[in-house]
Amino acid sequence: MYVARICNMMVNQHPSAQGCTPHEIVIGETPDISEYACFHWYQPVWYLDNATFSESRKHLERWLGVSHHVGQAMCFWLLTESGTIISRSSVQALSLDELKIDSIKEQLGAFDQTINGKLGNHINSLDLPLPNKLSLYILGMDTIDGVNEAWDNESNQLEADDITP
């Protein structure tokens, strides 16, 4: 969903798009990218738990995207250390200085290790890296094991003379 939404808000280079985004072509208005300009995929972030009023209310999470139709504007999906996904609006990026602090590095390493233990590291378990499998799919390759044969879409199409209205 994240990649699809980003692509829908990027200017299409096709001449018929006339410099517009796919969102703008379909909806008729310029998309608001402010929610996507704040963070990047899987970025470590703090979220503030409003239930308490102490320093312990800051929780280290990973940013997964914008949660539309949940809560108010600027709500984001966050991956918690327990492996659940929550939607929160009180999210703040870790600063570059914070990322250099040893205790935060350790906390982030422990977070990632816990997530890998709970959810697994599925990218390492694939035969090919995910972008390669995705690229083969996008390029229309029939198989990814053994010999790849491109789909021949034109061979299955009828000739213009064979079509009856």
Backbone as JSON, one array per atom type, in Angstrom:
{
  "sequence": "MYVARICNMMVNQHPSAQGCTPHEIVIGETPDISEYACFHWYQPVWYLDNATFSESRKHLERWLGVSHHVGQAMCFWLLTESGTIISRSSVQALSLDELKIDSIKEQLGAFDQTINGKLGNHINSLDLPLPNKLSLYILGMDTIDGVNEAWDNESNQLEADDITP",
  "N": [[0.83, -1.18, 0.0], [1.95, 1.22, 0.77], [3.95, 1.75, -1.18], [2.34, 1.85, -3.48], [0.74, 4.09, -2.91], [2.68, 6.1, -2.79], [3.62, 6.03, -5.44], [1.29, 6.86, -6.73], [1.29, 9.52, -6.09], [3.39, 10.62, -7.36], [4.79, 12.43, -10.1], [3.75, 11.53, -13.3], [5.6, 10.44, -16.04], [4.67, 10.02, -18.57], [3.72, 11.33, -21.73], [0.98, 11.92, -22.14], [0.05, 12.41, -19.61], [0.71, 14.96, -18.99], [2.44, 16.12, -17.09], [1.18, 15.63, -14.68], [0.17, 13.98, -11.58], [-0.83, 10.53, -11.07], [-2.9, 10.46, -9.14], [-3.9, 13.06, -9.31], [-4.85, 13.04, -11.93], [-6.97, 11.2, -11.81], [-8.59, 11.97, -9.54], [-8.66, 14.75, -9.69], [-7.51, 16.75, -8.22], [-4.6, 18.21, -6.7], [-2.44, 16.05, -4.96], [-2.0, 15.83, -1.37], [1.02, 15.75, 0.05], [2.11, 15.96, 2.53], [1.89, 14.2, 4.74], [3.45, 12.09, 3.95], [5.92, 13.19, 3.69], [7.07, 13.43, 6.12], [8.25, 11.1, 7.26], [10.15, 8.1, 6.49], [9.93, 4.77, 5.06], [9.9, 2.23, 7.48], [11.35, 3.66, 9.33], [12.96, 4.42, 12.41], [11.08, 5.64, 15.09], [9.79, 7.78, 17.71], [6.94, 7.34, 19.7], [4.46, 8.99, 21.54], [2.9, 8.04, 24.44], [-0.15, 8.9, 25.54], [-1.38, 8.19, 27.86], [0.17, 8.27, 30.13], [2.25, 10.55, 32.04], [5.05, 10.79, 32.07], [8.62, 10.4, 31.49], [8.78, 7.83, 30.63], [6.81, 7.51, 28.82], [7.56, 7.68, 26.22], [7.93, 5.7, 23.41], [9.83, 3.45, 21.47], [9.41, 2.78, 18.14], [8.68, 1.44, 14.82], [8.16, 3.09, 11.76], [5.49, 2.6, 9.53], [3.75, 3.66, 7.66], [1.13, 5.84, 6.39], [-1.88, 6.15, 8.11], [-4.77, 6.24, 6.83], [-8.16, 7.32, 7.25], [-8.32, 6.65, 9.91], [-8.67, 7.87, 13.0], [-7.64, 11.31, 13.48], [-6.27, 13.76, 11.15], [-2.94, 13.17, 9.89], [-2.2, 10.65, 11.05], [-0.38, 7.71, 11.77], [0.8, 4.43, 10.81], [2.35, 2.21, 12.99], [4.87, -0.1, 13.85], [5.04, -2.13, 16.58], [7.16, -3.3, 19.28], [6.16, -5.71, 20.09], [5.23, -6.78, 17.81], [2.81, -6.02, 16.82], [0.6, -3.84, 14.99], [-0.07, -0.46, 15.27], [-2.04, 2.56, 15.25], [-1.11, 5.87, 15.42], [-0.97, 9.37, 16.27], [0.79, 10.99, 17.59], [3.73, 11.15, 16.86], [7.23, 11.12, 16.49], [10.26, 11.69, 14.79], [13.4, 10.07, 15.34], [16.24, 11.93, 16.17], [19.32, 12.7, 14.39], [21.39, 12.9, 16.18], [20.37, 11.43, 18.35], [20.35, 8.9, 17.22], [23.01, 8.26, 17.31], [23.62, 7.7, 19.9], [24.72, 5.28, 22.17], [23.02, 3.75, 23.89], [20.53, 4.02, 22.67], [21.08, 2.9, 20.19], [21.49, 0.26, 21.02], [18.95, -0.29, 22.03], [17.44, -0.09, 19.68], [18.62, -2.16, 18.2], [17.88, -4.35, 19.79], [15.13, -4.16, 19.51], [14.81, -4.7, 16.72], [15.82, -7.32, 16.67], [13.96, -8.64, 18.28], [11.64, -8.3, 16.72], [12.41, -9.73, 14.4], [12.56, -12.24, 15.59], [9.89, -12.69, 16.31], [8.33, -12.22, 13.98], [9.91, -13.11, 11.93], [12.5, -13.05, 9.44], [11.68, -12.49, 6.52], [12.72, -11.74, 4.07], [15.31, -12.76, 3.89], [14.69, -15.43, 3.68], [13.77, -15.97, 1.17], [14.13, -17.33, -2.18], [15.21, -15.63, -4.1], [16.24, -12.2, -3.76], [13.7, -9.92, -2.65], [13.23, -7.56, -4.36], [14.15, -8.56, -6.85], [12.4, -10.73, -7.41], [10.03, -9.3, -7.51], [10.63, -7.6, -9.62], [10.8, -9.45, -11.72], [8.15, -10.26, -11.83], [6.87, -7.83, -12.51], [8.02, -7.42, -14.99], [6.73, -9.33, -16.41], [7.42, -12.04, -16.39], [7.04, -15.51, -16.75], [7.79, -17.62, -15.04], [9.77, -17.95, -12.07], [11.51, -19.82, -11.27], [14.0, -21.82, -12.64], [13.95, -21.74, -16.18], [13.01, -18.63, -17.44], [10.15, -17.51, -19.01], [8.87, -15.08, -21.05], [5.62, -13.6, -20.93], [3.51, -13.86, -23.65], [1.58, -11.68, -24.69], [0.5, -10.7, -27.07], [0.14, -12.87, -28.77], [-2.2, -14.13, -28.01], [-4.19, -12.44, -28.73], [-6.94, -11.47, -30.75], [-7.12, -10.99, -34.3], [-7.94, -7.94, -36.0], [-9.77, -8.37, -38.09], [-11.03, -10.67, -37.24], [-12.77, -10.03, -35.24], [-16.08, -9.6, -34.24], [-18.58, -7.16, -34.09]],
  "CA": [[0.0, 0.0, 0.0], [2.82, 2.39, 0.87], [4.56, 1.98, -2.48], [1.28, 2.25, -4.41], [0.35, 5.48, -2.61], [3.78, 6.98, -3.21], [3.59, 6.1, -6.91], [0.12, 7.65, -7.14], [1.53, 10.94, -5.82], [4.56, 11.05, -8.14], [4.45, 12.88, -11.45], [3.87, 10.53, -14.34], [6.41, 10.96, -17.15], [4.02, 9.77, -19.85], [3.32, 12.61, -22.32], [-0.45, 12.18, -22.0], [-0.23, 12.86, -18.24], [0.95, 16.4, -18.99], [3.09, 16.53, -15.85], [0.3, 15.43, -13.52], [0.27, 12.72, -10.86], [-2.02, 9.69, -11.29], [-3.95, 10.91, -8.21], [-4.47, 14.28, -9.88], [-5.57, 12.68, -13.15], [-8.21, 10.5, -11.45], [-9.39, 12.72, -8.57], [-8.82, 16.11, -10.17], [-6.87, 17.71, -7.32], [-3.22, 17.9, -6.36], [-2.39, 15.3, -3.7], [-1.29, 16.39, -0.22], [2.11, 14.81, 0.37], [2.71, 16.32, 3.82], [1.97, 13.02, 5.62], [4.51, 11.21, 3.47], [7.19, 13.9, 3.74], [7.56, 13.42, 7.5], [9.01, 9.9, 7.61], [10.35, 7.12, 5.42], [9.54, 3.41, 5.41], [10.57, 1.49, 8.55], [12.19, 4.58, 10.09], [12.73, 4.38, 13.86], [10.4, 6.84, 15.58], [9.21, 7.78, 19.04], [5.54, 7.73, 19.81], [4.17, 9.38, 22.92], [1.71, 7.44, 25.01], [-0.84, 9.96, 26.29], [-1.97, 7.68, 29.1], [1.04, 8.61, 31.25], [2.88, 11.86, 31.92], [6.44, 10.69, 32.48], [9.58, 10.12, 30.41], [8.55, 6.46, 30.16], [5.73, 7.49, 27.84], [8.15, 7.6, 24.88], [8.15, 4.31, 22.98], [10.53, 3.3, 20.21], [8.64, 1.96, 17.19], [9.09, 1.58, 13.41], [7.12, 3.74, 10.96], [5.07, 1.76, 8.41], [2.99, 4.39, 6.65], [0.06, 6.75, 6.8], [-3.13, 5.42, 8.38], [-5.92, 7.03, 6.41], [-9.48, 6.93, 7.77], [-8.19, 6.23, 11.3], [-8.36, 9.04, 13.81], [-7.59, 12.6, 12.81], [-5.24, 13.88, 10.14], [-1.56, 12.88, 10.29], [-2.07, 9.42, 11.83], [0.58, 6.83, 11.12], [0.9, 3.04, 11.24], [3.61, 1.94, 13.66], [5.13, -1.48, 14.26], [5.5, -2.17, 17.97], [8.12, -4.36, 19.57], [5.43, -6.97, 20.24], [4.88, -7.25, 16.47], [1.49, -5.54, 16.44], [0.58, -2.57, 14.28], [-0.97, 0.49, 15.9], [-2.15, 3.85, 14.57], [-0.9, 6.95, 16.38], [-0.69, 10.68, 15.68], [1.87, 11.63, 18.33], [4.92, 10.45, 16.39], [8.37, 12.02, 16.28], [11.43, 10.99, 14.29], [14.61, 10.13, 16.14], [17.2, 12.85, 15.57], [20.6, 12.09, 14.04], [22.16, 12.81, 17.43], [19.83, 10.31, 19.13], [20.76, 7.64, 16.57], [24.42, 8.03, 17.62], [23.74, 7.34, 21.32], [24.88, 3.83, 22.29], [21.86, 3.11, 24.51], [19.45, 3.98, 21.67], [21.51, 1.89, 19.22], [21.22, -1.05, 21.63], [17.49, -0.43, 22.1], [17.0, -0.33, 18.31], [19.07, -3.51, 17.85], [17.02, -5.3, 20.52], [13.82, -4.07, 18.86], [14.88, -5.44, 15.45], [16.02, -8.73, 16.98], [12.67, -9.13, 18.77], [10.74, -8.37, 15.56], [12.84, -10.87, 13.59], [12.19, -13.46, 16.31], [8.43, -12.86, 16.31], [7.75, -12.22, 12.63], [10.83, -13.73, 11.0], [13.11, -12.2, 8.43], [11.21, -13.16, 5.32], [13.54, -11.4, 2.9], [16.42, -13.71, 3.84], [14.22, -16.79, 3.45], [13.36, -16.12, -0.22], [15.15, -17.82, -3.1], [15.81, -14.43, -4.66], [15.83, -11.02, -3.01], [12.37, -9.45, -3.0], [13.15, -6.71, -5.55], [14.32, -9.35, -8.06], [11.15, -11.43, -7.68], [9.06, -8.29, -7.9], [11.01, -7.15, -10.95], [10.4, -10.49, -12.67], [6.69, -10.19, -11.96], [6.53, -6.61, -13.25], [8.45, -7.6, -16.38], [5.86, -10.31, -17.04], [8.07, -13.34, -16.52], [6.11, -16.57, -16.43], [8.25, -18.35, -13.87], [11.0, -17.44, -11.48], [12.39, -20.97, -11.07], [14.4, -22.38, -13.92], [13.96, -20.84, -17.34], [11.94, -17.64, -17.43], [9.55, -17.26, -20.31], [8.03, -13.88, -21.02], [4.27, -13.79, -21.39], [3.31, -13.34, -24.99], [0.22, -11.18, -24.68], [0.01, -10.45, -28.41], [-0.22, -14.11, -29.46], [-3.55, -14.52, -27.63], [-5.14, -11.43, -29.17], [-7.57, -11.7, -32.04], [-6.88, -10.01, -35.35], [-9.06, -7.01, -36.16], [-10.75, -8.96, -38.99], [-11.71, -11.78, -36.57], [-13.65, -9.5, -34.2], [-17.4, -9.2, -34.71], [-19.19, -6.23, -33.12]],
  "C": [[0.87, 1.25, 0.0], [3.41, 2.74, -0.5], [3.52, 2.45, -3.5], [0.86, 3.7, -4.16], [1.43, 6.46, -3.01], [3.77, 7.14, -4.73], [2.41, 6.92, -7.42], [0.33, 9.15, -6.93], [2.76, 11.47, -6.55], [4.13, 11.43, -9.54], [4.73, 11.78, -12.44], [4.6, 11.13, -15.53], [5.78, 10.72, -18.51], [3.52, 11.1, -20.42], [1.83, 12.93, -22.14], [-0.83, 12.66, -20.59], [-0.02, 14.36, -18.09], [1.51, 16.9, -17.65], [2.25, 16.38, -14.6], [0.58, 14.1, -12.84], [-0.94, 11.86, -11.2], [-3.18, 10.09, -10.38], [-4.67, 12.13, -8.79], [-5.29, 13.98, -11.13], [-6.93, 12.08, -12.8], [-9.13, 11.36, -10.58], [-9.64, 14.16, -9.01], [-8.23, 17.17, -9.26], [-5.46, 17.26, -7.0], [-3.17, 17.17, -5.03], [-1.61, 16.03, -2.62], [-0.24, 15.38, 0.22], [2.7, 15.05, 1.76], [2.84, 15.12, 4.76], [3.13, 12.11, 5.24], [5.89, 11.86, 3.53], [7.82, 13.86, 5.13], [8.53, 12.28, 7.79], [9.25, 9.06, 6.37], [10.07, 5.72, 5.96], [10.47, 2.8, 6.45], [11.55, 2.36, 9.35], [11.91, 4.42, 11.58], [12.14, 5.72, 14.32], [10.03, 6.65, 17.05], [7.72, 8.01, 18.89], [5.28, 7.97, 21.29], [2.85, 8.77, 23.36], [1.04, 8.49, 25.9], [-1.43, 9.48, 27.6], [-1.13, 8.04, 30.32], [1.71, 9.95, 30.99], [4.33, 11.82, 32.39], [7.32, 10.43, 31.26], [9.36, 8.72, 29.84], [7.42, 6.38, 29.13], [6.24, 7.47, 26.41], [8.44, 6.14, 24.55], [8.83, 4.31, 21.62], [9.75, 2.34, 19.33], [9.25, 2.12, 15.81], [7.9, 2.1, 12.62], [6.79, 2.88, 9.74], [4.26, 2.49, 7.35], [1.92, 5.25, 7.27], [-1.21, 5.94, 6.99], [-4.31, 6.34, 8.07], [-7.19, 6.47, 7.03], [-9.4, 6.34, 9.18], [-7.81, 7.47, 12.09], [-8.38, 10.32, 13.0], [-6.51, 12.59, 11.74], [-3.87, 13.58, 10.74], [-1.48, 11.73, 11.3], [-1.19, 8.46, 11.04], [0.5, 5.42, 11.68], [2.29, 2.84, 11.82], [3.7, 0.46, 14.02], [5.7, -1.45, 15.67], [6.47, -3.32, 18.16], [7.44, -5.72, 19.74], [4.99, -7.53, 18.88], [3.49, -6.83, 16.03], [1.63, -4.2, 15.73], [-0.47, -1.69, 14.92], [-1.01, 1.77, 15.06], [-2.05, 4.95, 15.63], [-0.62, 8.25, 15.63], [0.46, 11.39, 16.38], [3.19, 10.91, 18.05], [6.01, 11.47, 16.1], [9.56, 11.19, 15.81], [12.58, 11.09, 15.28], [15.58, 11.08, 15.43], [18.48, 12.1, 15.22], [21.48, 11.94, 15.27], [21.68, 11.64, 18.29], [20.28, 8.97, 18.55], [22.22, 7.3, 16.83], [24.64, 7.59, 19.06], [23.73, 5.81, 21.44], [23.64, 3.15, 22.87], [20.68, 3.02, 23.53], [19.8, 2.98, 20.57], [21.2, 0.48, 19.74], [19.72, -1.32, 21.68], [16.92, -0.75, 20.71], [17.4, -1.73, 17.84], [18.22, -4.58, 18.52], [15.63, -5.33, 19.91], [13.81, -4.91, 17.58], [15.04, -6.94, 15.67], [14.7, -9.36, 17.47], [11.68, -9.3, 17.62], [11.11, -9.55, 14.68], [12.48, -12.19, 14.26], [10.7, -13.74, 16.25], [7.86, -13.04, 14.91], [8.63, -12.93, 11.61], [11.39, -12.7, 10.04], [12.83, -12.83, 7.09], [12.04, -12.84, 4.09], [14.69, -12.38, 2.78], [15.96, -15.12, 3.5], [13.77, -17.01, 2.0], [14.5, -16.66, -1.07], [15.93, -16.66, -3.71], [15.44, -13.26, -3.77], [14.5, -10.5, -3.53], [12.34, -8.55, -4.23], [13.32, -7.5, -6.85], [13.05, -10.12, -8.41], [10.09, -10.46, -8.15], [9.36, -7.8, -9.32], [10.6, -8.17, -12.01], [8.9, -10.45, -12.9], [6.28, -8.99, -12.8], [6.9, -6.76, -14.72], [7.63, -8.66, -17.11], [6.51, -11.66, -17.24], [7.12, -14.41, -16.02], [6.51, -17.32, -15.18], [9.48, -17.66, -13.31], [11.96, -18.57, -11.14], [12.74, -21.54, -12.44], [14.41, -21.32, -15.01], [12.77, -19.91, -17.26], [11.45, -17.41, -18.85], [8.65, -16.05, -20.18], [6.64, -14.24, -21.52], [4.11, -13.16, -22.76], [1.86, -12.91, -25.1], [-0.34, -11.01, -26.08], [-0.44, -11.72, -29.11], [-1.64, -14.55, -29.15], [-4.6, -13.53, -28.1], [-5.67, -11.78, -30.55], [-7.16, -10.62, -33.04], [-8.12, -9.13, -35.5], [-10.15, -7.59, -37.05], [-11.57, -10.06, -38.33], [-12.71, -11.31, -35.53], [-14.99, -9.1, -34.83], [-18.03, -8.3, -33.65], [-20.41, -6.8, -32.47]]
}
